[in-house]
Amino acid sequence: MLFESLKPALHAGAPLDLIWLALGSVPVAEFAARARPGALVLDLQHGLWERGTLEAAIGAAAQRVPVIARCAENTHAAIAQALDAGAASVLVPLVETAGEARRAVEASRYPPHGRRSGGGVRPLLAGVDAMLAADREVAVGVLIETAAGVANVEDIAATPGIDYLFIGTGDLALSRGTHDAEVLARDCERVLQAARRHGLACGLFTADAEAARRAFAEGYRMAVCANDIDLVRNGFLAARAHSLGAAANPAGNPHE
């Protein structure tokens, strides 16, 4: 198989802990894959990934864990780039209607089930039959991260070919014009219940392992246990604080 499929885990119903990678580092992706999370997410929308590093990261990780590519946008070109690189799943941003969900599915599947163009270096490595077999294992997720997406979530969840919903709380707060926790919680619950009614997994972007555990307890099936930006930043800060110590950090320290 071209990649470790995400679909068996989605169908099994067990929680999927995700490691979210935005820094564009192939070695970090390989290290993360060795930790054996439920899946890796490579953020192509806001992260630093380029085509070469994307291909290399998926090559290093995809036989160990499923790799989800958060696409830059809901277009055939963006989705094809992620899948041609060998991603097991695409997570399509800013989906607000059933029509946009259908477009994501069509771009993710070869004819007669969609409109994806056949080709790509990695998909054809083992021949056309293997390429078509991999096509059947591609999982399509959509990000619900606007007020319009929440309003239309029932129709989005009912779209044939959608495998999971994922809530982007940051953009949802921007769309709502508020960070009020109760408002956002109601939106998240509405998406979660729609996913359940349609037999789909529902994911939530969470900041750390503790938040991921809370999300799983609330019924979410996918949550982010770690992301590379926070791990690197917090690791450097913690190392420096530990090395200096409070007593060794006088008021005049030029590093503060």
HUPE-V402914 format. One record per residue. N is the residue number from 0. RES is the residue in three letters. PHI is phi as a letter, one per 40 degrees, with the letter a starting at -180 (* if undefined). PSI is psi in degrees with one decimal (* if undefined). BURIAL is 1 if it has 9 or more other C-alpha atoms within 8 Angstrom, else 0. Layout:
<<N:RES:PHI:PSI:BURIAL> <N:RES:PHI:PSI:BURIAL>>
This chain:
<<0:MET:*:143.4:0> <1:LEU:c:-32.1:1> <2:PHE:a:166.2:1> <3:GLU:c:116.9:1> <4:SER:c:143.3:1> <5:LEU:c:-22.5:1> <6:LYS:c:-42.6:1> <7:PRO:d:-40.1:0> <8:ALA:c:-38.0:1> <9:LEU:c:-40.0:1> <10:HIS:c:-26.3:0> <11:ALA:c:-27.0:0> <12:GLY:g:-1.8:0> <13:ALA:c:154.0:0> <14:PRO:c:144.7:1> <15:LEU:b:110.8:1> <16:ASP:c:130.4:1> <17:LEU:b:143.5:1> <18:ILE:b:124.4:1> <19:TRP:b:124.2:1> <20:LEU:b:123.2:1> <21:ALA:b:-14.6:1> <22:LEU:c:-9.9:1> <23:GLY:g:22.0:1> <24:SER:c:120.0:1> <25:VAL:c:-45.3:1> <26:PRO:d:-38.5:0> <27:VAL:c:-39.0:0> <28:ALA:c:-39.9:1> <29:GLU:c:-43.3:1> <30:PHE:d:-44.2:0> <31:ALA:c:-40.3:1> <32:ALA:c:-34.5:1> <33:ARG:c:-19.5:0> <34:ALA:c:-9.8:0> <35:ARG:f:52.8:1> <36:PRO:c:175.7:1> <37:GLY:c:-35.0:1> <38:ALA:a:158.1:1> <39:LEU:b:144.0:1> <40:VAL:b:121.6:1> <41:LEU:c:117.3:1> <42:ASP:c:100.2:1> <43:LEU:c:-8.2:1> <44:GLN:c:-50.6:0> <45:HIS:b:-4.7:0> <46:GLY:c:-174.9:1> <47:LEU:b:16.9:1> <48:TRP:c:136.8:1> <49:GLU:b:170.5:0> <50:ARG:d:-43.5:0> <51:GLY:c:-44.7:0> <52:THR:c:-31.9:1> <53:LEU:c:-49.5:1> <54:GLU:d:-44.0:1> <55:ALA:c:-41.1:1> <56:ALA:c:-42.8:1> <57:ILE:c:-38.2:1> <58:GLY:c:-35.9:1> <59:ALA:c:-24.9:1> <60:ALA:b:-27.0:1> <61:ALA:c:-18.5:1> <62:GLN:c:-10.2:1> <63:ARG:c:-44.7:1> <64:VAL:a:155.6:1> <65:PRO:c:139.8:1> <66:VAL:b:123.5:1> <67:ILE:b:129.6:1> <68:ALA:b:115.5:1> <69:ARG:c:108.2:1> <70:CYS:c:157.8:1> <71:ALA:c:-32.3:1> <72:GLU:a:171.0:1> <73:ASN:c:70.9:1> <74:THR:b:159.2:1> <75:HIS:c:-40.4:1> <76:ALA:c:-46.1:0> <77:ALA:c:-41.0:1> <78:ILE:c:-41.4:1> <79:ALA:c:-39.7:1> <80:GLN:c:-44.1:1> <81:ALA:c:-44.5:1> <82:LEU:c:-35.5:1> <83:ASP:c:-27.5:1> <84:ALA:c:-14.3:1> <85:GLY:h:15.7:1> <86:ALA:c:144.4:1> <87:ALA:c:-20.3:1> <88:SER:a:149.6:1> <89:VAL:b:141.5:1> <90:LEU:b:109.5:1> <91:VAL:c:126.5:1> <92:PRO:c:158.7:1> <93:LEU:f:40.8:1> <94:VAL:c:125.1:1> <95:GLU:b:-13.3:1> <96:THR:a:164.5:1> <97:ALA:c:-34.7:1> <98:GLY:c:-40.7:0> <99:GLU:c:-35.1:1> <100:ALA:c:-42.3:1> <101:ARG:c:-39.0:1> <102:ARG:c:-39.4:1> <103:ALA:c:-43.1:1> <104:VAL:c:-45.4:1> <105:GLU:d:-39.4:1> <106:ALA:c:-17.8:1> <107:SER:c:-11.1:1> <108:ARG:b:144.0:1> <109:TYR:c:157.8:1> <110:PRO:d:146.6:0> <111:PRO:c:2.5:0> <112:HIS:c:-12.3:0> <113:GLY:a:-157.2:1> <114:ARG:b:20.0:1> <115:ARG:c:138.0:1> <116:SER:c:135.0:0> <117:GLY:c:139.9:0> <118:GLY:i:-163.1:0> <119:GLY:g:144.2:0> <120:VAL:c:-52.7:0> <121:ARG:c:-43.4:1> <122:PRO:d:-29.6:1> <123:LEU:c:3.3:1> <124:LEU:d:-39.7:0> <125:ALA:b:10.3:0> <126:GLY:h:172.2:0> <127:VAL:c:-40.9:0> <128:ASP:c:-41.5:0> <129:ALA:c:-36.3:1> <130:MET:c:-43.6:1> <131:LEU:c:-33.8:1> <132:ALA:c:-41.2:1> <133:ALA:c:-34.3:1> <134:ASP:d:-36.7:1> <135:ARG:c:-17.9:0> <136:GLU:c:-5.9:1> <137:VAL:c:129.0:1> <138:ALA:b:135.3:1> <139:VAL:b:119.2:1> <140:GLY:b:151.8:1> <141:VAL:b:142.1:1> <142:LEU:c:122.7:1> <143:ILE:c:107.6:1> <144:GLU:a:23.5:1> <145:THR:b:163.1:1> <146:ALA:c:-37.4:1> <147:ALA:c:-39.4:0> <148:GLY:c:-40.6:1> <149:VAL:c:-43.1:1> <150:ALA:c:-32.4:0> <151:ASN:b:17.4:1> <152:VAL:c:-31.6:1> <153:GLU:c:-45.1:0> <154:ASP:c:-37.0:1> <155:ILE:c:-46.3:1> <156:ALA:c:-27.5:1> <157:ALA:c:-3.4:1> <158:THR:c:123.1:1> <159:PRO:d:136.1:0> <160:GLY:g:-11.6:0> <161:ILE:c:130.6:1> <162:ASP:b:-27.3:1> <163:TYR:a:156.4:1> <164:LEU:b:149.3:1> <165:PHE:b:133.9:1> <166:ILE:c:125.6:1> <167:GLY:b:98.2:1> <168:THR:c:-28.7:1> <169:GLY:c:-52.1:0> <170:ASP:c:-31.6:1> <171:LEU:c:-40.5:1> <172:ALA:c:-40.1:1> <173:LEU:c:-41.5:1> <174:SER:c:-39.8:1> <175:ARG:c:-21.4:1> <176:GLY:g:23.9:0> <177:THR:a:149.9:0> <178:HIS:b:18.6:1> <179:ASP:d:120.6:0> <180:ALA:c:-35.8:0> <181:GLU:c:-40.0:0> <182:VAL:c:-48.3:0> <183:LEU:c:-35.1:1> <184:ALA:c:-39.3:0> <185:ARG:c:-42.7:0> <186:ASP:c:-45.4:1> <187:CYS:c:-41.1:1> <188:GLU:c:-37.7:0> <189:ARG:c:-41.6:1> <190:VAL:c:-43.3:1> <191:LEU:d:-45.3:1> <192:GLN:c:-36.5:0> <193:ALA:c:-42.6:1> <194:ALA:c:-44.5:1> <195:ARG:c:-42.2:1> <196:ARG:c:-29.0:0> <197:HIS:b:12.8:0> <198:GLY:g:29.3:0> <199:LEU:b:150.2:1> <200:ALA:c:149.9:1> <201:CYS:b:132.6:1> <202:GLY:b:160.4:1> <203:LEU:b:133.9:1> <204:PHE:c:120.6:1> <205:THR:b:156.4:1> <206:ALA:c:-27.4:1> <207:ASP:a:-177.5:1> <208:ALA:c:-38.0:1> <209:GLU:c:-44.1:0> <210:ALA:c:-35.5:1> <211:ALA:c:-41.8:1> <212:ARG:c:-40.7:0> <213:ARG:c:-40.5:0> <214:ALA:c:-42.8:1> <215:PHE:c:-39.7:1> <216:ALA:c:-27.9:0> <217:GLU:c:-3.5:0> <218:GLY:h:-0.4:0> <219:TYR:c:145.1:1> <220:ARG:c:-16.4:1> <221:MET:b:136.2:1> <222:ALA:a:154.1:1> <223:VAL:c:117.6:1> <224:CYS:c:-18.8:1> <225:ALA:a:150.7:1> <226:ASN:b:147.8:1> <227:ASP:c:-34.1:1> <228:ILE:c:-50.4:1> <229:ASP:c:-37.9:1> <230:LEU:c:-43.7:1> <231:VAL:c:-49.0:0> <232:ARG:c:-50.9:0> <233:ASN:c:-32.9:0> <234:GLY:c:-43.6:1> <235:PHE:c:-43.6:0> <236:LEU:c:-42.8:0> <237:ALA:c:-40.4:0> <238:ALA:c:-42.6:0> <239:ARG:c:-44.1:0> <240:ALA:c:-40.0:1> <241:HIS:c:-38.2:0> <242:SER:c:-34.9:0> <243:LEU:c:-48.9:1> <244:GLY:g:155.3:0> <245:ALA:c:-40.8:0> <246:ALA:c:-25.1:0> <247:ALA:c:15.0:0> <248:ASN:b:72.4:0> <249:PRO:c:162.5:0> <250:ALA:d:-30.5:0> <251:GLY:c:9.8:0> <252:ASN:d:121.8:0> <253:PRO:c:-12.6:0> <254:HIS:c:-7.9:0> <255:GLU:b:*:0>>
